[in-house]
Each structure stands twice: as C-alpha cells, then as structure tokens.
C-alpha cells in the first residue's frame, strides 16, 4: 500500500479546525455524524482529542475522545487495542480505511474516513490548515463586520456572564460546604491550572480546610508550612517526588486515609513552574498566610480596601521561592496570582456579599473585575482574537473582562458549534437588518 495523500499531522489540523463538509460525515457502517465539539487537542500521551461531543444520526449523543490516524489499520499497528488509556475513545478518524477500532475493554468504535468529506479541495484544505485562523469560519472578521465598539460591548457582556456563573458556583458550594471550604476549593482549582485542575480540587475535598487548620492550631508559621506541605503532598501521593525525608516523617505521624493514586497527576509536558509538587509547595505557603489573617475574612478585607488596586490584591497571592524549596522563580507568580484574583477571589467576594447582604462588597468586587488588567493569553483567547480580527493584530481583548468574554463564548457556543446562537452572530444579523 502506498503512502497516504494526507499525513496524520494534517488530519489533526483538519479535525481541529473542522475543515470538513458537515453533510458528508458518515461512518463506515453508514451512521451519519454531526460534530458539535471536536474535542480539546491533547499534548500528552493518549488520544489526540479529549472530550469531544458528537451527535449520531439516530439522535444518540456521544461524549468522549477522538483518535486520528492516516490509516484505519494504524489503530492496531500502534497498539491502541491493548492500551486502557484509549478506552474513552468514541471515534477513530482516518484518511484511508474503514475498519472499526476495538478498544482494550472489548468495545467496538466506528471509524470515520474523511476522504471525500473535506470542505474544499485538498489543496484548499492544506492552505487553510497552515493559516492561524480559518477564513471559512462564520465569525471570521467579526470585528470589521460589527465594528470594534459593538464587538467590545458583546465581549464585555459575555465576560460579565462568565463572572456571574463563577459567583453562582461559589454561592451554591457555600450551601453545601462552609464558605472557607468553598474558597479553598476555588484556590486549589486555580493552582492546578491547567492539566491538574480536577486533581487539585479532588485533593481539596479529600483533605478539607478544617483538617489543615486543626493540624496547624497552636503552631508557629514555619512549622505550619512544613505541616501543610506534608499533609498536601502525602494525601496527593507525591511525597516520593518531594525529595524531603522530613515531610515523609511528618506525614506518617499526621496523615490518615487513602492517598491519591499517582495516575491522577499529570506532569508530561507540564511546564516546570506548573508541576504538581511545586504548586503544592506554593499552596502550603499561601494557605498559611491566609490562615494567619483569618481565611475568609482576610480575603474579603483585601477586596474591600477602598484604595486597593488589582496589583495590590494580587500581591497577597504571590509566593516567592524559598531556597529550600527550589531554585529561582516563584512558587506562585504574578500571572497565577492574577488568575486567582479574576477567577476565584472576586467571584467569591461577590457571592459572599450577595449572601450576606453586603451591597458595598458586591459593588466593589464587580467594579474591580470590570477594570481588571488583562491576564496572560492562552490558546483559546489567542485563537478567537485572531479569528474575530480576521487574522490581523488586534488589541480587542485588552482587559480581563474581554478575555473572560472570549472564554465564555468559546465554552458556550464554539465548543458545541452553536454558531447561530452566538451573540456575535445575533449582533451581525441585527446590524444587517438595521442597515
């Protein structure tokens, strides 16, 4: 068999950008498919795309992973039929072949052949795949079509909606748990960014804040840090990676209950600053600092400061790197501190203020959020900014509010291919009618 016309790398680009004719997507066994969300590209070992959402012709909704191959036979050639990491796959996408994929669990997964199902010619698709944005996307160039003012207004609205959803999560969580535990869970999620978000929250649930506070009661600050490092790393099952025998001794004397399995933690292709052990060291220092000022009360006091600024708020969540922990850098840097302010502290303060009837705190949290400087870019904000500006350099997402708006639109509409329901499309339609 000759070499296929399309490489696996190009197929990954085609699937990611959905450079396909949606009306022609039919599996080898004749099942019509509609891709609602192609999944998130996976840079670690395992399937190429994670968390895809696909509607089958019989009304069945498929949720799971997607594996890309040049040939259908590569499934077995690569040994995926013996690998349990691929048991979450719902679809194999190929250029050649129609053989169904058999998972390690024994389940059969359909194969979708893209030959003859591209949006344009193969040359067109090769050209589009090489571009930072795809001109055929319905929101391409929306900034030019709507105008910067209107598009900015829509992003601001989307950013506020995302903020309110985060605040609602805290409000609901404070009903189930104590306010301090809800805040602690939020902080831990933020520290797990991005590959270990769920694992950090799981650790916060397995090792609640009240247990940490009880272990630290009556201890001085440096001893508290050691205790928290031992408890967090011990419960996480990561003590062997810490290189500190003293922590292992503390864990044996303080720890109880089942440790998390190592498989819950991701370190492959995770930047050194974001490695779980380093983040847990930072968490120990951060939590001790917050405990010393009253966990919830201290955070709310920092938000309520009349002369407070974003930088002043963030400074409370930056943790330098003590020489005994690691060399250089920070355990929690300014970038992560900014994300904590945007995604955790301000939504929490807003929810707390609403629950306790403190209108001034509600207004202060929302005011700070609306004026918050932009955070670091990620793949989603970068891709959408380029798409909306038509591939041109743009300062459209020049604030945290608008960056959050991009993330909200992506999660709510882009990931599910709900382009017709997107506010940007509605704005485009209303503008056309008004003209």
C-alpha positions as CSV (number, residue, x, y, z in Angstrom):
1,X,0.0,0.0,0.0
2,X,1.4,3.4,-1.0
3,X,1.9,6.3,1.3
4,X,-1.4,8.1,2.0
5,X,-2.0,11.5,0.5
6,X,-2.7,13.1,3.9
7,X,-0.4,12.8,6.9
8,X,-1.7,12.3,10.4
9,X,-0.4,15.7,11.3
10,X,-2.6,17.3,8.6
11,X,-5.6,15.2,9.7
12,X,-5.2,16.6,13.2
13,X,-5.2,20.1,11.8
14,X,-8.3,19.3,9.6
15,X,-10.2,17.8,12.6
16,X,-9.2,20.6,14.9
17,X,-10.4,23.4,12.5
18,X,-13.3,21.2,11.2
19,X,-12.3,21.7,7.6
20,X,-14.9,19.2,6.6
21,X,-18.3,19.2,4.8
22,X,-20.7,18.6,7.7
23,X,-23.3,17.0,5.4
24,X,-20.9,14.2,4.3
25,X,-19.7,12.9,7.6
26,X,-20.7,9.2,7.6
27,X,-19.0,6.3,9.3
28,X,-18.0,3.1,7.6
29,X,-21.2,1.4,9.0
30,X,-23.4,4.1,7.4
31,X,-24.1,6.2,10.5
32,X,-24.3,10.0,9.9
33,X,-22.5,12.2,12.4
34,X,-22.6,15.8,13.4
35,X,-19.6,17.2,15.2
36,X,-20.8,19.5,18.0
37,X,-17.3,19.9,19.5
38,X,-14.2,18.2,18.1
39,X,-12.6,17.9,21.5
40,X,-9.5,19.6,23.0
41,X,-6.2,18.8,21.5
42,X,-4.2,16.5,23.7
43,X,-0.5,17.2,24.1
44,X,0.1,14.3,26.5
45,X,0.1,10.6,25.8
46,X,-3.2,9.1,24.8
47,X,-6.0,10.0,22.3
48,X,-5.4,13.1,20.0
49,X,-8.6,14.9,21.1
50,X,-10.3,14.8,24.5
51,X,-13.9,15.4,25.5
52,X,-15.4,15.6,22.0
53,X,-19.2,15.9,21.6
54,X,-20.7,14.2,18.6
55,X,-24.4,13.7,17.6
56,X,-25.1,10.4,15.8
57,X,-27.9,10.1,13.1
58,X,-30.1,8.1,15.5
59,X,-30.2,11.0,18.0
60,X,-27.6,9.4,20.2
61,X,-25.1,11.9,21.8
62,X,-21.6,10.6,22.0
63,X,-19.1,12.1,24.5
64,X,-15.5,11.0,24.7
65,X,-12.2,11.1,22.9
66,X,-11.2,11.0,19.2
67,X,-8.1,9.3,17.8
68,X,-6.6,10.4,14.4
69,X,-4.8,8.0,12.1
70,X,-3.7,8.2,8.4
71,X,-4.9,4.6,8.0
72,X,-7.5,2.6,10.0
73,X,-5.1,-0.2,10.4
74,X,-2.8,2.1,12.4
75,X,-5.1,1.5,15.4
76,X,-3.7,-2.0,15.9
77,X,-0.3,-1.1,14.5
78,X,0.1,1.5,17.3
79,X,-1.1,-1.0,19.9
80,X,-4.1,1.1,21.0
81,X,-6.2,-2.1,21.2
82,X,-4.1,-3.1,24.2
83,X,-3.9,0.3,25.9
84,X,-6.6,1.2,28.5
85,X,-5.9,4.9,28.0
86,X,-7.9,4.7,24.8
87,X,-11.0,3.1,26.4
88,X,-12.7,6.5,26.3
89,X,-12.4,6.8,22.5
90,X,-15.8,7.2,20.7
91,X,-14.5,7.7,17.2
92,X,-11.4,7.0,15.0
93,X,-10.9,9.5,12.2
94,X,-8.8,8.4,9.3
95,X,-7.9,9.2,5.6
96,X,-7.7,5.6,4.4
97,X,-9.7,2.5,5.5
98,X,-13.0,1.6,7.2
99,X,-12.0,-1.0,9.9
100,X,-13.7,-0.4,13.2
101,X,-11.4,0.2,16.2
102,X,-11.5,-2.4,19.0
103,X,-10.8,-1.0,22.5
104,X,-8.9,-2.7,25.3
105,X,-12.2,-3.0,27.0
106,X,-13.6,-5.0,24.0
107,X,-15.9,-2.3,22.8
108,X,-16.0,-1.5,19.1
109,X,-15.7,2.1,18.0
110,X,-16.7,3.3,14.5
111,X,-14.2,4.7,12.0
112,X,-14.9,8.0,10.1
113,X,-13.0,8.3,6.8
114,X,-12.5,11.9,5.7
115,X,-11.5,11.1,2.1
116,X,-14.2,12.8,0.0
117,X,-15.6,14.8,3.0
118,X,-13.4,17.9,3.0
119,X,-14.8,21.4,2.9
120,X,-12.9,22.2,-0.3
121,X,-10.2,20.7,-2.4
122,X,-7.2,19.0,-0.7
123,X,-5.0,22.0,-1.8
124,X,-7.5,24.4,-0.3
125,X,-7.5,22.5,3.0
126,X,-3.7,22.3,3.1
127,X,-3.6,26.1,2.7
128,X,-6.3,26.8,5.3
129,X,-4.7,24.4,7.8
130,X,-1.5,26.4,7.6
131,X,-3.3,29.7,8.5
132,X,-3.6,30.9,12.1
133,X,-7.4,31.3,11.5
134,X,-9.8,29.7,9.1
135,X,-11.5,32.2,6.7
136,X,-14.5,29.9,6.3
137,X,-15.4,30.2,10.0
138,X,-18.7,32.2,10.4
139,X,-17.1,34.6,12.9
140,X,-14.0,35.3,10.9
141,X,-13.5,39.1,10.7
142,X,-16.4,39.9,13.0
143,X,-14.5,42.9,14.3
144,X,-14.6,44.5,10.8
145,X,-18.2,43.5,10.2
146,X,-19.6,44.7,13.6
147,X,-17.2,47.4,14.4
148,X,-14.8,47.4,17.5
149,X,-17.3,49.2,19.7
150,X,-20.2,46.7,19.2
151,X,-17.9,43.7,19.4
152,X,-16.3,45.1,22.5
153,X,-19.7,45.6,24.1
154,X,-20.7,41.9,23.3
155,X,-17.4,40.6,24.8
156,X,-18.0,42.7,27.9
157,X,-21.4,41.2,28.3
158,X,-20.1,37.7,27.8
159,X,-17.3,38.4,30.4
160,X,-19.8,39.6,33.0
161,X,-22.0,36.5,32.3
162,X,-18.9,34.3,33.0
163,X,-18.2,36.2,36.2
164,X,-21.8,35.7,37.4
165,X,-21.6,32.0,36.6
166,X,-18.5,31.6,38.7
167,X,-20.1,33.6,41.5
168,X,-23.2,31.3,41.3
169,X,-20.8,28.3,41.7
170,X,-19.4,29.8,44.9
171,X,-23.0,30.6,46.2
172,X,-24.1,27.0,45.6
173,X,-20.9,25.5,47.0
174,X,-21.3,27.6,50.2
175,X,-24.6,26.0,50.7
176,X,-23.1,22.5,50.6
177,X,-19.8,23.4,52.4
178,X,-18.6,26.1,54.6
179,X,-17.6,29.4,52.9
180,X,-14.0,28.8,53.8
181,X,-14.1,25.3,52.2
182,X,-15.7,26.8,49.1
183,X,-12.9,29.4,48.8
184,X,-10.2,26.8,49.5
185,X,-11.6,24.6,46.7
186,X,-11.6,27.5,44.3
187,X,-8.0,28.4,45.2
188,X,-6.8,24.8,44.7
189,X,-8.5,24.6,41.3
190,X,-6.7,27.7,40.2
191,X,-3.4,26.3,41.4
192,X,-3.9,23.2,39.4
193,X,-4.1,25.1,36.1
194,X,-4.5,23.7,33.6
195,X,-3.7,20.0,33.4
196,X,-4.3,19.3,37.1
197,X,-7.4,21.4,37.9
198,X,-9.6,18.5,38.8
199,X,-6.9,16.7,40.7
200,X,-6.2,19.8,42.9
201,X,-10.0,20.1,43.6
202,X,-10.2,16.4,44.5
203,X,-7.3,16.9,46.9
204,X,-9.1,19.8,48.5
205,X,-12.2,17.6,49.0
206,X,-10.2,14.7,50.4
207,X,-8.2,17.0,52.7
208,X,-10.6,19.7,53.7
209,X,-9.5,23.1,55.1
210,X,-10.8,22.3,58.6
211,X,-8.4,19.4,58.8
212,X,-5.5,21.6,57.7
213,X,-6.5,24.3,60.3
214,X,-6.8,21.7,63.0
215,X,-3.3,20.3,62.3
216,X,-1.8,23.9,62.4
217,X,-3.5,25.1,65.5
218,X,-1.0,26.4,68.1
219,X,2.0,26.1,65.7
220,X,4.2,29.0,64.6
221,X,4.2,29.9,60.9
222,X,7.3,28.0,59.7
223,X,6.1,24.8,61.4
224,X,2.6,25.3,59.8
225,X,4.2,25.4,56.4
226,X,6.0,22.1,57.0
227,X,2.8,20.5,58.3
228,X,0.8,21.6,55.3
229,X,3.4,20.5,52.8
230,X,3.5,17.1,54.5
231,X,-0.3,16.8,54.5
232,X,-0.9,18.1,51.0
233,X,1.9,16.1,49.4
234,X,1.2,13.0,51.5
235,X,-2.5,12.9,50.6
236,X,-1.7,13.6,47.0
237,X,0.6,10.6,46.9
238,X,3.5,12.8,45.8
239,X,5.8,12.7,48.8
240,X,8.3,10.5,46.9
241,X,8.8,13.3,44.4
242,X,9.4,16.0,47.0
243,X,12.9,14.8,48.0
244,X,12.4,15.8,51.6
245,X,12.6,12.9,54.2
246,X,11.3,15.2,57.0
247,X,8.0,15.6,55.2
248,X,7.6,11.9,55.0
249,X,8.1,11.5,58.7
250,X,5.5,14.3,59.4
251,X,3.1,12.6,57.0
252,X,3.4,9.3,58.9
253,X,2.7,11.0,62.2
254,X,-0.2,13.2,60.9
255,X,-1.7,11.6,57.9
256,X,-4.6,9.3,57.7
257,X,-6.8,7.9,55.0
258,X,-6.2,6.7,51.4
259,X,-3.7,8.6,49.3
260,X,-4.5,9.7,45.7
261,X,-3.1,7.4,43.1
262,X,-0.1,8.8,41.0
263,X,-2.2,8.4,37.9
264,X,-4.4,11.3,39.0
265,X,-1.5,13.7,38.4
266,X,-0.2,15.0,35.0
267,X,3.4,16.0,34.6
268,X,4.1,15.1,31.0
269,X,4.6,18.3,29.0
270,X,3.7,20.4,32.0
271,X,6.0,23.4,32.5
272,X,8.3,23.2,35.5
273,X,6.6,26.1,37.2
274,X,3.2,24.3,37.0
275,X,4.4,20.9,38.2
276,X,2.1,19.5,40.9
277,X,4.8,19.3,43.7
278,X,5.9,22.8,43.1
279,X,2.3,24.1,43.1
280,X,1.6,22.2,46.4
281,X,4.6,23.8,48.0
282,X,3.2,27.2,46.9
283,X,-0.3,26.2,48.3
284,X,1.2,25.4,51.7
285,X,2.8,28.9,51.9
286,X,-0.3,30.6,50.6
287,X,-2.7,28.8,52.9
288,X,-0.6,29.6,56.0
289,X,-0.5,33.3,55.0
290,X,-4.3,33.4,54.6
291,X,-4.9,31.4,57.9
292,X,-2.8,34.0,59.8
293,X,-5.2,36.8,58.7
294,X,-8.5,34.8,59.1
295,X,-9.1,32.7,56.0
296,X,-12.3,34.2,54.5
297,X,-12.2,37.5,56.5
298,X,-8.7,38.2,55.3
299,X,-9.6,37.7,51.6
300,X,-12.7,39.8,51.9
301,X,-10.8,42.6,53.6
302,X,-8.3,42.7,50.8
303,X,-11.1,43.1,48.2
304,X,-13.0,45.7,50.2
305,X,-10.0,48.0,50.5
306,X,-11.1,51.4,49.2
307,X,-7.8,52.3,47.8
308,X,-7.0,48.8,46.7
309,X,-5.9,48.1,43.1
310,X,-5.6,44.9,41.1
311,X,-1.8,44.8,41.7
312,X,-2.3,45.2,45.4
313,X,-4.9,42.5,45.5
314,X,-2.7,40.1,43.5
315,X,0.3,40.7,45.8
316,X,-1.5,38.8,48.5
317,X,-1.4,35.6,46.4
318,X,2.2,35.7,45.1
319,X,4.5,33.3,46.8
320,X,8.3,33.6,46.4
321,X,10.5,30.6,46.2
322,X,12.4,29.9,49.5
323,X,15.8,28.5,48.7
324,X,15.0,25.2,50.5
325,X,12.0,24.6,48.1
326,X,13.5,25.3,44.7
327,X,15.9,27.5,42.9
328,X,14.8,30.7,41.2
329,X,11.4,31.9,40.2
330,X,8.3,31.9,42.4
331,X,6.1,29.1,43.7
332,X,3.1,31.2,42.8
333,X,4.0,34.0,40.3
334,X,2.2,37.2,39.3
335,X,0.5,35.5,36.4
336,X,-1.1,32.8,38.5
337,X,-1.9,35.4,41.2
338,X,-3.8,37.5,38.6
339,X,-5.8,34.4,37.5
340,X,-6.7,33.7,41.2
341,X,-7.9,37.3,41.6
342,X,-10.1,37.1,38.4
343,X,-11.4,33.6,38.7
344,X,-11.6,33.0,42.4
345,X,-11.3,35.9,44.8
346,X,-13.6,38.4,43.1
347,X,-16.4,36.0,42.2
348,X,-16.2,34.6,45.8
349,X,-16.4,38.1,47.3
350,X,-19.4,38.9,45.0
351,X,-21.2,35.7,46.1
352,X,-20.4,36.3,49.8
353,X,-21.7,39.9,49.5
354,X,-24.9,38.8,47.9
355,X,-25.5,36.1,50.5
356,X,-24.7,38.4,53.5
357,X,-26.5,41.5,52.1
358,X,-23.3,43.5,51.9
359,X,-24.1,45.6,48.8
360,X,-20.9,47.6,49.1
361,X,-18.8,44.4,48.8
362,X,-20.9,43.2,45.8
363,X,-20.3,46.6,44.0
364,X,-16.6,46.6,44.9
365,X,-16.0,43.1,43.6
366,X,-17.8,43.8,40.3
367,X,-16.1,47.2,39.9
368,X,-12.6,45.7,40.4
369,X,-13.4,42.9,37.9
370,X,-14.7,45.3,35.3
371,X,-11.4,47.3,35.5
372,X,-9.1,44.4,35.9
373,X,-6.0,44.4,33.5
374,X,-5.7,41.6,31.0
375,X,-4.2,38.3,32.1
376,X,-1.8,36.1,30.1
377,X,-3.1,34.7,26.8
378,X,-3.9,31.1,26.3
379,X,-4.7,29.0,23.2
380,X,-8.4,29.9,23.3
381,X,-8.1,33.7,23.7
382,X,-5.3,33.8,21.1
383,X,-7.2,31.8,18.6
384,X,-10.5,33.7,19.0
385,X,-8.9,37.1,19.0
386,X,-7.2,36.2,15.7
387,X,-10.4,34.8,14.2
388,X,-12.5,37.8,15.2
389,X,-9.9,40.3,13.8
390,X,-9.6,38.4,10.6
391,X,-6.0,37.3,11.4
392,X,-4.8,40.8,12.0
393,X,-3.1,42.1,15.0
394,X,-5.8,43.4,17.5
395,X,-6.0,44.9,20.9
396,X,-9.6,43.9,21.2
397,X,-9.2,41.7,24.2
398,X,-7.3,44.4,26.2
399,X,-8.9,43.6,29.5
400,X,-9.5,40.6,31.7
401,X,-13.3,41.2,31.3
402,X,-13.0,40.8,27.5
403,X,-10.6,37.8,27.8
404,X,-13.2,36.2,30.0
405,X,-15.8,37.0,27.4
406,X,-13.9,35.1,24.8
407,X,-13.5,32.1,27.1
408,X,-17.3,32.2,27.8
409,X,-18.2,32.3,24.1
410,X,-15.8,29.5,23.4
411,X,-17.2,27.2,26.1
412,X,-20.9,28.1,25.5
413,X,-21.0,28.3,21.7
414,X,-17.8,27.4,19.9
415,X,-17.2,24.1,21.6
416,X,-20.7,23.0,20.7
417,X,-20.7,24.5,17.2
418,X,-23.7,26.7,18.2
419,X,-22.7,29.5,15.8
420,X,-26.2,30.6,15.0
421,X,-27.0,31.1,18.7
422,X,-23.8,33.1,19.5
423,X,-24.3,36.7,20.4
424,X,-21.7,37.7,17.8
425,X,-23.9,36.2,15.1
426,X,-27.0,37.9,16.6
427,X,-25.2,41.2,16.6
428,X,-24.2,40.6,12.9
429,X,-27.8,39.9,12.0
430,X,-29.2,42.9,13.8
431,X,-26.6,45.2,12.2
432,X,-27.5,43.9,8.7
433,X,-31.2,44.4,9.3
434,X,-30.7,47.9,10.7
435,X,-28.7,48.9,7.6
